[in-house]
Amino acid sequence: MKKITFAIVGTGVVGERIIKQLLQNTNAIIVALFDENGKRLQEMTDTYGLYAASSYDEVLSLKPDWIYIGTPPVSHASLSEKAMAQGLNVLCEKPLAHDVADGLVMSTAAANNSDIQTAMHFPLLYNPAVRHMMKLVDEGAIGKILRVELQAYFPHWPRVWQQNPWIASREQGGFTREIFPHYFQLMYRMFGHLSITSYETVYPEDETLAEIGVLAIGKTAHDIPFLLNGLSGIGQQEELSYTVYGAKGVLKLRNWSELSSAQKDSPFEILTSFDTVKSLTDECVLAANGEEALLVSFDEGLEVQKLIDHLLDES
């Protein structure tokens, strides 16, 4: 298998995770890092012994097989368009874009460049526990699906480890953009098209700050109801749970990777035995080698973006 080259644009906390994942992949080579934050870029190049590009144009000139875009959402469309115009594959951080309009630009540009691959960084899809959950639902292990619920509670937003100039802003940040997309994508893969029928999004008095509460109901393509409940600034530990309620059993994914199941009249039991799955970077390598790969395309990212925009519509 041919080794595949990657350039990393945006070296924040999540970008660094991608760097670490690529360094563990024997079929991947990082040819350059780039970040407009020079201090952070120097820190990452020193830490990992990688090359620092002086500009985004230099990154493009290196012609990597994949460009990872881990910058704030408002820049995703312009950076992706430039890369795709050069015939480069693009792996983009979620959410797809700043809004649906930008997302449409990205999706259309991808469609007009049929020789390239696009992918979104939705790590849940590459989590063994999550794939096991999907398999159990698909096999009918918990019976007819009656409801899906997402609960997301945060004592602090931004989270303590996630402080940066934009993550708290109403323009680009908030948990609806940062956390909900992971689960929207998972729900989309499991249950098809999603539509929100009613919602209430609560904002603080400071008009520059992101939402502090979201409560919404909706339905899947097959009319399975779902509930979304997000709240920040509360007196408890961070807690995330994605629960699928079936007539014969219930599956709960807690804090990203803890999967438990329950049957009628029985308590939840944590599941620990899962099949091995390929990582996102493994799948990118396969795709660049012309092999079948499990990737989330920009088109799928756009479906998620529509849900985000719906919940954040203040009109």
Solvent accessible surface area in square Angstrom, and as a share of the most:
residue,aa,sasa,rsa
1,M,124,0.55
2,K,121,0.51
3,K,106,0.45
4,I,0,0.00
5,T,33,0.19
6,F,0,0.00
7,A,0,0.00
8,I,0,0.00
9,V,3,0.02
10,G,4,0.04
11,T,0,0.00
12,G,35,0.33
13,V,65,0.37
14,V,41,0.24
15,G,2,0.02
16,E,34,0.15
17,R,125,0.46
18,I,1,0.01
19,I,0,0.00
20,K,99,0.42
21,Q,55,0.24
22,L,2,0.01
23,L,88,0.44
24,Q,151,0.67
25,N,16,0.08
26,T,112,0.65
27,N,50,0.25
28,A,14,0.11
29,I,78,0.40
30,I,18,0.09
31,V,44,0.25
32,A,0,0.00
33,L,0,0.00
34,F,26,0.11
35,D,26,0.13
36,E,162,0.73
37,N,85,0.43
38,G,48,0.46
39,K,174,0.74
40,R,50,0.18
41,L,19,0.09
42,Q,105,0.47
43,E,85,0.38
44,M,3,0.01
45,T,12,0.07
46,D,101,0.52
47,T,83,0.48
48,Y,50,0.19
49,G,68,0.65
50,L,33,0.16
51,Y,113,0.43
52,A,38,0.30
53,A,2,0.02
54,S,96,0.62
55,S,42,0.27
56,Y,21,0.08
57,D,99,0.51
58,E,41,0.19
59,V,0,0.00
60,L,14,0.07
61,S,76,0.49
62,L,76,0.38
63,K,109,0.46
64,P,1,0.01
65,D,40,0.21
66,W,0,0.00
67,I,0,0.00
68,Y,0,0.00
69,I,0,0.00
70,G,21,0.20
71,T,26,0.15
72,P,43,0.27
73,P,2,0.01
74,V,69,0.40
75,S,30,0.19
76,H,1,0.00
77,A,8,0.06
78,S,59,0.38
79,L,27,0.14
80,S,0,0.00
81,E,74,0.33
82,K,104,0.44
83,A,0,0.00
84,M,1,0.00
85,A,82,0.63
86,Q,86,0.38
87,G,47,0.45
88,L,11,0.05
89,N,19,0.10
90,V,0,0.00
91,L,1,0.01
92,C,0,0.00
93,E,17,0.08
94,K,13,0.06
95,P,1,0.01
96,L,2,0.01
97,A,0,0.00
98,H,43,0.19
99,D,44,0.23
100,V,33,0.19
101,A,66,0.51
102,D,38,0.20
103,G,0,0.00
104,L,90,0.45
105,V,63,0.36
106,M,0,0.00
107,S,11,0.07
108,T,73,0.43
109,A,18,0.14
110,A,19,0.15
111,A,76,0.59
112,N,116,0.60
113,N,44,0.23
114,S,103,0.67
115,D,143,0.74
116,I,22,0.11
117,Q,70,0.31
118,T,17,0.10
119,A,0,0.00
120,M,0,0.00
121,H,12,0.06
122,F,1,0.00
123,P,55,0.34
124,L,4,0.02
125,L,2,0.01
126,Y,20,0.08
127,N,29,0.15
128,P,55,0.35
129,A,3,0.03
130,V,0,0.00
131,R,64,0.23
132,H,46,0.20
133,M,0,0.00
134,M,38,0.17
135,K,98,0.41
136,L,34,0.17
137,V,21,0.12
138,D,126,0.65
139,E,111,0.50
140,G,32,0.31
141,A,43,0.33
142,I,3,0.02
143,G,19,0.18
144,K,154,0.65
145,I,24,0.12
146,L,91,0.45
147,R,115,0.42
148,V,0,0.00
149,E,21,0.09
150,L,0,0.00
151,Q,36,0.16
152,A,0,0.00
153,Y,48,0.18
154,F,0,0.00
155,P,36,0.23
156,H,98,0.44
157,W,40,0.14
158,P,18,0.11
159,R,22,0.08
160,V,111,0.64
161,W,116,0.41
162,Q,18,0.08
163,Q,118,0.52
164,N,57,0.29
165,P,134,0.84
166,W,54,0.19
167,I,2,0.01
168,A,26,0.20
169,S,26,0.17
170,R,43,0.16
171,E,102,0.46
172,Q,18,0.08
173,G,0,0.00
174,G,0,0.00
175,F,0,0.00
176,T,0,0.00
177,R,22,0.08
178,E,14,0.06
179,I,2,0.01
180,F,0,0.00
181,P,0,0.00
182,H,16,0.07
183,Y,0,0.00
184,F,2,0.01
185,Q,1,0.00
186,L,0,0.00
187,M,1,0.00
188,Y,64,0.24
189,R,79,0.29
190,M,33,0.15
191,F,17,0.07
192,G,28,0.26
193,H,102,0.46
194,L,7,0.03
195,S,38,0.25
196,I,14,0.07
197,T,84,0.49
198,S,60,0.39
199,Y,74,0.28
200,E,109,0.49
201,T,25,0.14
202,V,69,0.40
203,Y,48,0.18
204,P,33,0.21
205,E,175,0.78
206,D,68,0.35
207,E,138,0.62
208,T,92,0.53
209,L,74,0.37
210,A,6,0.05
211,E,4,0.02
212,I,67,0.34
213,G,6,0.06
214,V,3,0.02
215,L,91,0.45
216,A,3,0.02
217,I,92,0.47
218,G,6,0.05
219,K,87,0.37
220,T,5,0.03
221,A,58,0.45
222,H,152,0.68
223,D,98,0.51
224,I,25,0.13
225,P,62,0.39
226,F,4,0.02
227,L,41,0.21
228,L,0,0.00
229,N,38,0.19
230,G,1,0.01
231,L,74,0.37
232,S,12,0.08
233,G,62,0.59
234,I,44,0.22
235,G,90,0.87
236,Q,85,0.38
237,Q,156,0.69
238,E,54,0.24
239,E,43,0.19
240,L,1,0.00
241,S,12,0.08
242,Y,0,0.00
243,T,5,0.03
244,V,0,0.00
245,Y,73,0.28
246,G,10,0.10
247,A,42,0.33
248,K,112,0.47
249,G,5,0.05
250,V,27,0.16
251,L,1,0.01
252,K,57,0.24
253,L,0,0.00
254,R,86,0.31
255,N,52,0.26
256,W,70,0.25
257,S,61,0.40
258,E,57,0.26
259,L,1,0.00
260,S,8,0.05
261,S,21,0.14
262,A,11,0.09
263,Q,95,0.42
264,K,148,0.63
265,D,158,0.82
266,S,57,0.37
267,P,106,0.67
268,F,91,0.38
269,E,116,0.52
270,I,106,0.54
271,L,48,0.24
272,T,114,0.66
273,S,95,0.61
274,F,59,0.25
275,D,103,0.53
276,T,135,0.78
277,V,33,0.19
278,K,100,0.43
279,S,32,0.21
280,L,4,0.02
281,T,1,0.00
282,D,50,0.26
283,E,10,0.05
284,C,0,0.00
285,V,3,0.02
286,L,22,0.11
287,A,6,0.04
288,A,27,0.21
289,N,41,0.21
290,G,71,0.69
291,E,86,0.38
292,E,168,0.75
293,A,32,0.25
294,L,50,0.25
295,L,26,0.13
296,V,0,0.00
297,S,45,0.29
298,F,1,0.00
299,D,86,0.44
300,E,18,0.08
301,G,1,0.01
302,L,13,0.07
303,E,41,0.18
304,V,3,0.02
305,Q,0,0.00
306,K,89,0.38
307,L,16,0.08
308,I,1,0.00
309,D,40,0.21
310,H,75,0.33
311,L,0,0.00
312,L,27,0.13
313,D,72,0.37
314,E,106,0.48
315,S,136,0.88
